Amino acid sequence: MNTNQNSNHQNSQDVLIRVQATPNPNAWKFVLDRPVLVDGKASYSNIEEAAHNNLAKSLFEVAGVRQVHYFQNVITVTHQFDMDPEEIKTAVCAVIQTRMAVHNPNQTVIDEKKMARQNLSPDLQKIEEILDRTIRPGLQGDGGDIDVIKFEDNKVYVSYQGACGTCPSSTTGTLMAIEGILKDEFDPAVEVIPL
């Protein structure tokens, strides 16, 4: 099994994995040389939610794993704060190496919200467009994402995914940045509330 990105000799079954830190000290990005998810994104908070996806289910069998998030060729794994990060990285890489061969990147439930945007109110469509253009690329680059849950009474209710879900900065700096951008580009009186 080879997870070393500097190796010159790999058989065709090996998955090249680059492990990257995220701003969340309890989350790691595993960047693969092949797609994990062909379309959309997917987050799993427990083994029951991952029941239809063998790779995600196997990742939850690693002691201490709290959340698994897929986006393109990236798997972000969030773990309990009291776990040894090196043990988590080693165990997750081993699961990826053994399960990726049977993983179907088309099997995962895709982000139906994105597909159903045409049914959203004009205000929600505008909010989603602003977040897609300004906020989501940065969050996705750090192994996370954000979902808009609802918009009512000039309040945008959001839920963080992936590495952002338990990141200390998601409730402070990131939240203030999101609110600032929406105030500038959408409505100066808007509030952003994390759920």
C-alpha positions in Angstrom: 0.0 0.0 0.0 1.4 3.3 -1.0 0.1 6.7 0.1 3.4 8.6 -0.3 3.0 11.3 -2.9 6.7 11.2 -3.7 6.8 7.6 -4.8 7.9 6.9 -8.3 6.6 3.3 -8.5 2.9 2.6 -8.1 0.8 -0.2 -9.5 -2.4 0.8 -11.2 -4.5 0.0 -8.2 -2.8 2.4 -5.8 -4.6 5.7 -5.2 -2.4 8.7 -5.0 -3.4 10.6 -1.9 -2.2 14.0 -0.8 -3.2 14.8 2.8 -3.7 18.5 3.6 -4.4 20.3 6.8 -7.5 22.5 7.0 -8.1 25.6 9.1 -10.1 23.3 11.4 -7.5 21.5 13.6 -9.9 18.5 13.7 -10.3 18.0 10.0 -8.1 16.7 7.1 -8.5 16.9 3.4 -7.6 13.8 1.4 -7.0 14.9 -2.2 -7.1 11.9 -4.6 -5.9 11.4 -8.1 -9.4 10.3 -9.2 -13.0 11.5 -8.6 -14.8 10.7 -5.4 -18.0 12.4 -6.6 -18.8 13.2 -10.2 -21.5 15.8 -9.5 -22.4 17.9 -6.5 -21.3 17.3 -3.0 -22.2 15.0 -0.2 -21.8 15.2 3.6 -22.4 12.3 6.0 -22.7 12.9 9.8 -22.9 9.2 10.9 -22.6 5.7 9.6 -26.4 5.4 9.1 -26.4 8.4 6.7 -23.6 6.7 4.8 -25.3 3.3 4.6 -25.7 3.5 0.8 -22.0 4.5 0.2 -19.5 1.8 1.1 -16.5 4.1 1.1 -18.1 6.6 3.5 -19.5 3.8 5.7 -16.0 2.3 5.9 -14.5 5.7 6.9 -16.9 5.9 9.8 -15.5 2.6 11.0 -12.3 4.4 11.8 -12.3 5.3 15.5 -13.0 9.0 16.1 -14.4 9.9 12.7 -17.3 12.4 13.1 -18.1 13.5 9.6 -17.2 12.6 6.0 -17.6 15.2 3.2 -17.1 14.5 -0.6 -16.5 17.2 -3.2 -15.0 16.4 -6.6 -11.7 14.5 -5.9 -11.6 15.4 -2.2 -12.6 13.6 1.0 -12.7 15.8 4.1 -12.7 13.8 7.3 -13.6 15.5 10.6 -12.6 13.7 13.7 -13.0 14.0 17.5 -10.6 16.5 19.0 -9.0 14.0 21.4 -7.9 11.6 18.7 -4.3 11.3 17.5 -4.2 13.0 14.1 -1.5 10.8 12.7 -3.5 7.6 13.5 -6.6 9.1 11.9 -4.6 10.0 8.7 -3.0 6.6 8.5 -6.3 4.8 9.0 -8.2 6.9 6.6 -5.5 6.5 3.9 -5.7 2.7 4.4 -9.5 2.7 4.0 -9.3 4.9 0.8 -6.6 2.5 -0.6 -8.7 -0.6 0.0 -12.2 0.8 -0.7 -11.7 3.2 -3.7 -11.4 0.3 -6.2 -15.1 -0.6 -5.5 -16.3 3.0 -5.0 -18.7 4.3 -7.6 -18.4 8.1 -7.8 -21.8 8.2 -9.5 -23.5 6.3 -6.7 -23.5 9.1 -4.1 -26.7 11.1 -3.7 -25.9 14.4 -5.4 -26.7 17.9 -4.2 -30.4 18.1 -5.0 -30.7 21.7 -3.7 -28.4 23.0 -6.5 -30.5 21.2 -9.1 -33.7 22.6 -7.6 -32.6 26.2 -7.5 -35.0 27.3 -10.2 -37.8 26.6 -7.7 -36.3 28.9 -5.1 -37.6 32.4 -4.5 -35.7 35.2 -6.3 -34.1 36.3 -3.1 -32.8 32.8 -2.3 -31.6 32.5 -5.9 -29.6 35.7 -5.5 -28.2 34.7 -2.1 -27.1 31.3 -3.6 -25.5 33.0 -6.6 -23.5 35.4 -4.3 -22.3 32.5 -2.1 -21.3 30.5 -5.2 -19.3 33.3 -6.5 -17.7 34.7 -3.3 -17.7 32.3 -0.4 -18.1 28.7 -1.5 -14.8 28.5 -3.5 -12.8 29.4 -0.4 -14.7 27.0 1.8 -14.5 24.2 -0.7 -10.7 24.9 -1.0 -10.5 24.3 2.8 -12.5 21.1 2.7 -15.8 22.5 3.6 -19.0 24.1 2.3 -22.1 26.0 3.4 -25.8 25.3 2.8 -28.5 27.9 2.9 -31.3 26.3 5.0 -33.9 29.1 4.7 -34.4 32.8 4.3 -37.1 34.6 6.3 -37.5 37.9 8.0 -34.3 39.1 6.4 -32.3 36.3 8.1 -30.3 33.8 6.2 -30.0 30.5 8.1 -27.0 28.5 7.1 -25.4 25.1 7.9 -21.7 24.4 7.6 -20.4 21.2 6.0 -17.1 19.3 6.0 -14.2 20.9 7.7 -16.3 24.1 8.3 -18.8 22.2 10.5 -16.7 22.2 13.7 -14.1 24.9 12.8 -13.8 27.6 15.4 -13.6 30.3 12.8 -16.9 29.3 11.2 -18.9 31.0 13.9 -16.7 34.2 14.0 -14.5 35.3 11.1 -16.1 33.3 8.4 -19.6 34.2 9.5 -18.8 37.9 9.6 -17.3 37.6 6.1 -20.4 35.9 4.8 -22.7 38.5 6.4 -20.5 41.4 5.2 -20.6 40.2 1.6 -24.4 39.6 1.7 -24.9 43.1 3.2 -22.8 44.6 0.4 -24.3 42.6 -2.5 -27.8 41.7 -1.3 -29.3 43.8 1.5 -27.6 46.0 4.1 -30.0 44.8 6.8 -29.5 41.0 6.3 -28.4 38.8 9.1 -26.7 35.4 8.8 -27.4 32.8 11.5 -25.6 29.5 11.7 -27.7 26.4 12.7 
